[in-house]
Amino acid sequence: MDRRENYKIITTANTGFPSGGVTCKLGVLSFYSSSVLADSFVLRTPPRTQSPKTLGTIVKNKDMKKTVFISSTFEDLKEHRKKVWEILDKYYEVNIRGMERFGARKEAPLQTCLAEVEQSDIFVGVISCRLGTVDPTSSKSFVQLEYEKALELDKEIFIYLIDDKNGKVSPFFVDRGKNHDKLESFKSILKERHTIDTFIDEDDLADKLKRKFDELLSKKANQLSNAEDDFEKSNDIIHKFLLLPKVFSSKELKLRIKLDGEPFPASKAICRSFCLSYGKTIGIRIKIIKPKIEEDAFNYLFVESKQAERFLNLDKEKEIEIYASPNFSEDTIDNIRAHFVSRTVSYVPTSMLLGLANNFAPQIKTETIQAEGQIILLLKDIVDEI
């Protein structure tokens, strides 16, 4: 996704269920915690030297009928493309460009694709595990050349990559050898230039794109949404996720949160488990205001970015609406905080504490149930400060 700060954020909290969570230990105290990983905010900056389209420009032109170009390989993403076309047709006043409507033309296929990109306002790149058709002249895929044309023309660009960990992909549609290497190189370029988003299947992609289109496009008169419905849907997803974390990983949520505490560096274990950059990731305590969650499922937020300082400047006194998606790892993490400087800690052994307790009261036995795994929420956007 183009022109937004590249943030990654995680939260941890008391899950209360033994199949997932971090075990944090303070002396003889143990408790379970889960976490939320945040990916980005809608604080936009240009990734290159061309004149930026600011968020204000987008809002100003939202009522204009825009043209969206969908760029992807076809056979492996046929159902995904169908879902995206369906939501565009159903909800928005928009023109849609894509190979489904090219028809018979005298131009060569690549020229047709590039001409359609030129006529579009918004470029949506959807990339899975296939490189697709390659132009023999440049040795680049059609999708990459379409993207480069959109970049050259300063289009609004939004990039969606298949989730490497949870994505549902048929082995038949996974490239090997040189094509795989070319695809990975292209993905690396996209990740460097843009704040990308990920998807696990066609429904997940459609949900995330609908939220983005809500920001950019004019809705049809009969499709105005109720914000409270989004919170109710999120509450339902959280409840299901805490029961079946692998099944409901990466489903998008809308949350209203408030920052509550001072930041701290994230531990190497947290970063390793969730592919964050160690030494570039911070954590901060949060409170979830909406939806009202019965279980104290998430209460820490972790941020990874060169622009993390921007996040830290958010007003702690204000509530913040965000989009996030839950994720799950089988790793058990004992410590969420990093310590970059060696230090000496003095403490009283547990056995001595129990002995002292016996002088005044009967021995109290405690039992710790170890957590199994870790759950996180991957934050996609900050909507607003309230």
PEWOFEN-V320813 format. One line per field, one symbol per residue. burial: + if it has 16 or more other ideal C-beta (glycine too) atoms within 10 Angstrom, else -. Layout:
burial: ???
//
This chain:
burial: +++++++++++++++-+-++++++-----+++++++++++++++--+-----+----+-------+-++++++--++--++-+++-++--++-+-++++-------------++-++--+++++++++++++-+-----++++++++-+++---+++++++++--++-+-----+---+--++--++--+--++++++++++-++++++++++--+++-----------++-+++-++--++--+--++++++++++++---+++++-+++-++-+----++++++-+-++-+---+++++++++-++--+--------++++++++++--++--+-+--------------------------------+-+++++++++++---
//
